[in-house]
């Protein structure tokens, strides 16, 4: 059994100034002397903004928490809590499934919600949690286990964890309706590598376009060791190959709205019955039919997560000097640059730019690199 230890944690500040005394107006009206009513009261508090700290009991984990997750996770009382996995998140409540398949609608312990964190939400689909069950199949999440295999993005200056504890991501892009965006595809690939998950590229709606113009793109990613295939939910093109990549794995389907993620999952397992809608004729964008990420069990073995479409994808916590490491085709050429801190943008005698000019590196991929280096958000 893991040992317990006490640690001091910081909580989110709920105000920047001390609250005004509640009886100020009443006191003024009763005696009428302003100097008495407004007399200051002595109090002891931290300098500057109000500090909010608390001592909690934490398990002494044998290994440090995964990247992107805070270490200050309170321990759970095993005798009164059950282990489970988050199937989907609805605002402040989550649906948690136990190992025997029972579902509980759980709120989140207030202490967890107020811990200082860069995350937009403390709970994400796929999280392994400990919760305290109550009546009517409800419960309270007491602890979130350390995560691995994350797919994240930046959202309003905070980290948005789309899904946790997955092995691979199927990046779904449509050839048309909406049109293919290779630079957005590259961003998903970088996010996958950053989160420690394998990637599969799926160019969907292949029944609506000629295949020949996209073969070089598929071949380029295949040379990088990334499985890439054409699919169509309407004609079942590539569906069998996609099925072969899913058994025994935890897979997330990600991409823009309207690219056909739910349609592909319905084709892989018709019994799922996921809702689908047509793409808007005016904007050529999807209509957000899937509104929350949901963890689903596959009959052929393994799990899949159907995620809502994302129109803007910006990477979270990637420093400019790290970007080149997410482009595997850059690695053989980087040692040939004249400067050890070369950014491959304006420097002379840059081996990467020379490789782009000689077509050893795709100019399109190099453009994606420049966009990531500049920290641009992409729709």
Secondary structure, 3 states (H helix, E strand, C coil): CCCEEEEEEEECCCCCCCCCCCCHHHHHHHHCCHHHHCCCCCCCCCCCCCCCEEEEEEECCCCCCCCCCCCCCCCCCCCCCEEEEEEEEECCEEEEECCCCCEEEEEECHHHHHECCCECCCCCCCCEEEEEECCCCEEEEEEECCCCCCEEEEECCEEEEEECCCCEEEEEEECCCCCCCHHHHHHHHHHHHHCCCEEEEEEECHHHCCCHHHHHHHHHHHHCCCEEEECECCCCECHHHHHHCCCCCEEEEECCCCCCHHHHHHHHCHHHCCCCCCCCCCCCCCCCCCCCCEEEECCCCCEEEECCCCCCECCCCCCHHHHHHHCHHHHHHHCCCCCCCCCCCCCCCCHHHHHHHCCCCCHHHHHHHHHHHCCCCEC
